[in-house]
Amino acid sequence: MTNSLTQRLEQVYAPVIGWASHIEIVSAEGCWVTDVEGERYLDFACGISSVNAGHRHPKVLAAAREQLEKVWHAGGSFLYESLVSAAEKLIGITPPSIEKLFFMNSGAEAVEAGMKLARKVTGRQGILVFRGAFHGRTMGSVSYTTSKAKYRQGYHPIVPSVFVTPFPHPYRWGMTEDEATDHALLELELKLKHEVTPGEIAVFLVEPMQGEGGYYPAPPRFLHRLREITKEHNILLALDEVQTGFGRTGTWFASEHYGVEPDILLMGKSIANGLPLSAIGARAELLDAWPPGSHGTTFGGNPVSCAAAAANVDALGELIPRVPGLSAHAFDRLNELKGRHATIGDVRGLGLMIGIELVKKDRVPDPDAYKLLDRFAKDRRLLILNCGPDENVIRFIPPLCVGAEELDIAIDIIDEALTEYERR
Ligand SMILES: Cc1ncc(COP(=O)(O)O)c(C=O)c1O
């Protein structure tokens, strides 16, 4: 079907990226994409949560198109309206502690900027991160990433003075949420007693819900305790909401579920509904202490991406109120499936960021079940992704314009695939 394009790709393109499929698409609308042969696929991969408002959302499309007709690059040379409008709109939806922003292009760049800012303004070197986290692929961001050892393999030495401590994974550890929280907090306490003093730590970098690492929401007590410890020791708290942001969990940012306000907020992916843009947000006092010229970018805050980001705030503002109802429907149905399929060990998440963990007996990860499901789903014209170090957790992340009927189509396909797998 797409052989010739695949062959051409292999001639000219590095094989380094792990494509989820080689389906050649030619157009996209809402939750659906269409391939070169006119077949429509339900897109529950959602650009790894980068097109939360749905493909080619009309408001975002109109704003980007209008900007494209005027000017599409100004990079550090001129001022333009769309950058300031986007920043104003985004400040309006971020937590109250976020007073100013700076734009870049990718999530990894936002993370890098956050860590540079933290070191610069605190004068401390230590960066504390959580096992299972994903923060990006650049040399700095990969040094904070421990979702899979493969991401760091062959790249050492990586950035020094990065300290890793466990993030609670109750299901994987065979513990209750409380037990896992106690365990992770004890390990953190020991880390700060035996390996590094709190006074040497600039920042705690954490995802409020781990994404790539396996779709684990932080237990509320855990995130609250991190906020307390950081305040006690004048350590900054940076929340990486690159994947959890922009309505994915049913609120603008996942931190709203917890009532925890970050000092630094890292944003990307759906910020401009699929156009390249990312941002660091922080208290004004912190961003004002970053001297001009000590950080910068050529393409960051591109006029077209900024126009899209401003319109995207309006688009998502209409879609986010739908998420809790759709989420309840999805959780009800997926938990019902869990009752019937021994292969489903756990269903967890927030809003429409749901992880479905596939296992054998005794919670042993079952990547083969995911492989069969992936093939089955593609045959039925559904695109999904996995996550977790064992690649056995289904990411259930539809665009937020999804309807209950489309949720049901995807859940029925998962049901049928697991029935076939378990029959073998
Ligand atoms: C939580 C988180 N942080 C950072 C990144 C890196 O973003 P990018 O791939 O845009 O550099 C990702 C990407 O998946 C992510 O999920």
The ligand as an ORCA input file, in Angstrom:
! r2SCAN-3c Opt
* xyz 0 1
  C       6.341     15.165     29.460
  C       7.171     15.462     28.245
  N       8.169     16.365     28.336
  C       8.930     16.683     27.271
  C       8.740     16.054     26.052
  C       9.626     16.411     24.891
  O       8.899     17.087     23.921
  P       9.469     17.245     22.413
  O       9.391     15.877     21.791
  O       8.544     18.227     21.783
  O      10.855     17.729     22.533
  C       7.713     15.107     25.923
  C       7.492     14.422     24.628
  O       6.881     13.384     24.537
  C       6.907     14.798     27.041
  O       5.920     13.888     26.973
*
